Amino acid sequence: MELRSGRPPAELTSFVGRREELSEIARLLDRCRLVTLMGPGGVGKTRLSLRAAASLAGSFRDGVAFVDLSALHEPGLLTQTVGETLGLPDHSPAAALDALVHHLEDRELLLVLDTCEHLVNACAMLSEVLLQNAAGLRIIATSRQPLDIPGEHTLVVAPLARPEPGRYDPDLPGDAVTLFAERAAAVVPGWTLTPGNRSAVALLCHRLDGIPLAIELAAVQLRALSVEQIVDRLDRRLLQVRGRRSGLPRHQTLRAAIDWSHELCSADERLLWARLSVFAADVDLDTAEQVCADEALPADRVFEVIAGLVDKSVVLRVDRDGAVRYRMLDIMREYGAHRLEEAGDAEAMRARAFDRFAGAIREAAGGLGGAAQAGWLAWFRREQANVRDMIDYGLRRAPGDVLCGVTLGLGRLFALQGMTGEARHWSLRVIESREQVPGPEWTEVLALGGVLAALQADLPPARDLLRRAEARALAGDDPRGLGYVRLAEGVAALCGGELEEAAARLEEARDLHRRVGNTDVLVPITGVFLAVTRTMAGDGAAGVAHADEVVRAMEAAGEQWCRSYGLCVRGLAALVGGDAGAALPDLRAGLRMKRDMDDRLGVALALDMVGGCLVSLGDAVAGVRLLAAADWARDYTGTSMFGPQHAVLRELYQRQAREALGDAAYEAARRDGAGLAMPAAMAEALGELPPAPDAASATAAALTRREREIAALVAEGLTNRQIAERLVIAKRTVDSHLEHILSKLGFASRAQISTWFVQETT
């Protein structure tokens, strides 16, 4: 499972200058908690934030999280996007903020919110709430305007130092000249700064006001022009721009540099530049060909033209999951979008982009029930930012029947990724955007909204939507639609603890699906929920039988999502039936598949079950750690997914573990499990990590008095910074002592230290 870690992206080119700014950011963050890097597009705010985050990462116990907001245009998804980047599971919009606050409240983290200006109000509100509730949080924001909240300190990011005319010093060229020289050498191998070109380079950097993006665009032109020619052409462009436009000279300079790059493009390159601006994020060649090509730009020319834009640094080549894709910097996309509007082609291009993604989503929905599932899920992960932007267009412009099909396809794609909250967000937007849509698919959209609400324990609105869906299905004599309604009603009843009602509705749903021959990917999940219902009602044998039927059918079809849930629930049924030894292989197999699929909700449930299984098998410490690791997902989604009986079952395993370990050791294991990163938690659950050393085998003889003192404070749950404050020593000294303790005892985590110390002293 590859949850986003929020790790800042690697820098692909050298970083030049900014020593004073980096020192000032570090100084500001030492005494305040929000620093906003302000400046116009192209001045280098993102690169500066990345370098600052890298240099400060060691000062934060929980490291750095980088959130790129450039492709997000839906303010209502800001909180969920930040949570997703931090590796949190998806949840309802209403619960998203509480979830994020809960995740951050005990962490020492540097959060970078990059490109806030188009979401400035939402970013301001979120930052204020997070800072009020998470004392160990610091935020670096990059924006073209301040967030304007209490405690914010702004740092204006100025252009790079540039030589003044006639005052160039070869021994002190300045950062602007250094940047040009480094980029020029990358563009034209062997190019160097010489006595013959220094003056022209200095003049060019002065004319470009030291703006990094403008300098990089100029360096690209060395493929065709000398530095002197670049200066001459740029001078003519600057005079035109500054003569006809108002605004800050710095903005005019950057616009001039981009205008100039635009003029140096061929007619086809200009056309493709404008058309590519309809994509919110990176895009593959096939999509670019399908959306951007027409009689004016044939599809077989698109690759050649896009390669030309890459050569001119207008378009960037990126690699994702081994595939080549193309993207533009925000400012280049904005420029292209302006040109597209001027040409009167914007609406037509947006419609073509919508049609492309809408068609792919409907095709994906039909292919998710078999061996093509993994490929479609990988496609969806790559295209999610573009899809979000596309849905917003569809809400405003798409015909109702087309929008229904897209909504149903997205519901499946989101569900298979465990992204219940975002699926519900968009389904509600669609339902609110249309009073109703003729045809059976509107019934399914209502049922989808109902089941998503039920999964998030929001039962009153779920039942309202399901009543509307049922009325439409019955009135239209629609057995297929009624099958989805009964499935959703069964899930709602299970989440409400009404087991007999749930079983009756789920069995009716299964029969309706079979009668109409429905092979949709959501159909087998009926059997999974039926297995859970029977298990929770005390009929473990029936639970095993229903789950086994799903596993066998999906294995034959090459499907993974329902099959992995079937494995987990078959294991759950065996566990509840008293055979934890038989349950564990199924649970681990299901978890392994969920990890590979990046199904966050499925992973959380599997961790829950493996944790209970390990408690039953006598490994209470490992079981408690995994139950705690799964807690955040269960809490954030607002439900255990399997209803109140599942919660009772978890309480039973927790009580057993507490009785076996005692309160202190139990709490130590729980604290450490709650702090586990998901990859580590999954590896533990799958037995891929060596087991924690037996406390009895780790002796205290090797520890110094200070190390034992620190171990005691770790057992109290104190952070390294809190320990440093308690002992009046430097945090780095605590870090060093903790490394020595782990090494001497052969441990890998703070929880092992906590458990060992408690057992040593009781």
Stockholm file with secondary structure:
# STOCKHOLM 1.0

chainA/1-762         MELRSGRPPAELTSFVGRREELSEIARLLDRCRLVTLMGPGGVGKTRLSLRAAASLAGSFRDGVAFVDLSALHEPGLLTQTVGETLGLPDHSPAAALDALVHHLEDRELLLVLDTCEHLVNACAMLSEVLLQNAAGLRIIATSRQPLDIPGEHTLVVAPLARPEPGRYDPDLPGDAVTLFAERAAAVVPGWTLTPGNRSAVALLCHRLDGIPLAIELAAVQLRALSVEQIVDRLDRRLLQVRGRRSGLPRHQTLRAAIDWSHELCSADERLLWARLSVFAADVDLDTAEQVCADEALPADRVFEVIAGLVDKSVVLRVDRDGAVRYRMLDIMREYGAHRLEEAGDAEAMRARAFDRFAGAIREAAGGLGGAAQAGWLAWFRREQANVRDMIDYGLRRAPGDVLCGVTLGLGRLFALQGMTGEARHWSLRVIESREQVPGPEWTEVLALGGVLAALQADLPPARDLLRRAEARALAGDDPRGLGYVRLAEGVAALCGGELEEAAARLEEARDLHRRVGNTDVLVPITGVFLAVTRTMAGDGAAGVAHADEVVRAMEAAGEQWCRSYGLCVRGLAALVGGDAGAALPDLRAGLRMKRDMDDRLGVALALDMVGGCLVSLGDAVAGVRLLAAADWARDYTGTSMFGPQHAVLRELYQRQAREALGDAAYEAARRDGAGLAMPAAMAEALGELPPAPDAASATAAALTRREREIAALVAEGLTNRQIAERLVIAKRTVDSHLEHILSKLGFASRAQISTWFVQETT
#=GR chainA/1-762 SS CCCCCCCCCCCCSCCCCCHHHHHHHHHHHHHCSEEEEECCTTSSHHHHHHHHHHHHGGGSTTCEEEEECTTCCCGGGHHHHHHHHTTCCCCCHHHHHHHHHHHHTTCCEEEEEECCGGGHHHHHHHHHHHHHHCTTEEEEEEESSCCCCTTEEEEECCCCCCCCTTCCCTTCCCHHHHHHHHHHHHHSTTCCCCTTTHHHHHHHHHHTTTCHHHHHHHHHGGGTSCHHHHHHHHHHHHHHHHHHCCSCHHHHHHHHHHHHHHHHSCHHHHHHHHHHTTCSSCBCHHHHHHHHCSSSSCHHHHHHHHHHHHHTTSSEEEEETTEEEEECCHHHHHHHHHHHHHHTCHHHHHHHHHHHHHHHHHHHHHHTTSTTHHHHHHHHHHHHHHHHHHHHHHHHHSCHHHHHHHHHHHHHHHHHTTCHHHHHHHHHHHHHHCSCCSSTHHHHHHHHHHHHHHHTTCHHHHHHHHHHHHHHHHHTTCHHHHHHHHHHHHHHHHHTTCHHHHHHHHHHHHHHHHHHTCCCTTSTHHHHHHHHHHHHTTCHHHHHHHHHHHHHHHHHHTCCHHHHHHHHHHHHHHHHTTCHHHHHHHHHHHHHHHHHHTCHHHHHHHHHHHHHHHHHTTCHHHHHHHHHHHHHHHHHHTSCSSCHHHHHHHHHHHHHHHHHHCHHHHHHHHHHHHTCCHHHHHHHHTTCSCCCCCGGGSCSTTSCHHHHHHHHHHHTTCCHHHHHHHHTSCHHHHHHHHHHHHHHHTCCSHHHHHHHHHHHTC
#=GC SS_cons         CCCCCCCCCCCCSCCCCCHHHHHHHHHHHHHCSEEEEECCTTSSHHHHHHHHHHHHGGGSTTCEEEEECTTCCCGGGHHHHHHHHTTCCCCCHHHHHHHHHHHHTTCCEEEEEECCGGGHHHHHHHHHHHHHHCTTEEEEEEESSCCCCTTEEEEECCCCCCCCTTCCCTTCCCHHHHHHHHHHHHHSTTCCCCTTTHHHHHHHHHHTTTCHHHHHHHHHGGGTSCHHHHHHHHHHHHHHHHHHCCSCHHHHHHHHHHHHHHHHSCHHHHHHHHHHTTCSSCBCHHHHHHHHCSSSSCHHHHHHHHHHHHHTTSSEEEEETTEEEEECCHHHHHHHHHHHHHHTCHHHHHHHHHHHHHHHHHHHHHHTTSTTHHHHHHHHHHHHHHHHHHHHHHHHHSCHHHHHHHHHHHHHHHHHTTCHHHHHHHHHHHHHHCSCCSSTHHHHHHHHHHHHHHHTTCHHHHHHHHHHHHHHHHHTTCHHHHHHHHHHHHHHHHHTTCHHHHHHHHHHHHHHHHHHTCCCTTSTHHHHHHHHHHHHTTCHHHHHHHHHHHHHHHHHHTCCHHHHHHHHHHHHHHHHTTCHHHHHHHHHHHHHHHHHHTCHHHHHHHHHHHHHHHHHTTCHHHHHHHHHHHHHHHHHHTSCSSCHHHHHHHHHHHHHHHHHHCHHHHHHHHHHHHTCCHHHHHHHHTTCSCCCCCGGGSCSTTSCHHHHHHHHHHHTTCCHHHHHHHHTSCHHHHHHHHHHHHHHHTCCSHHHHHHHHHHHTC
//
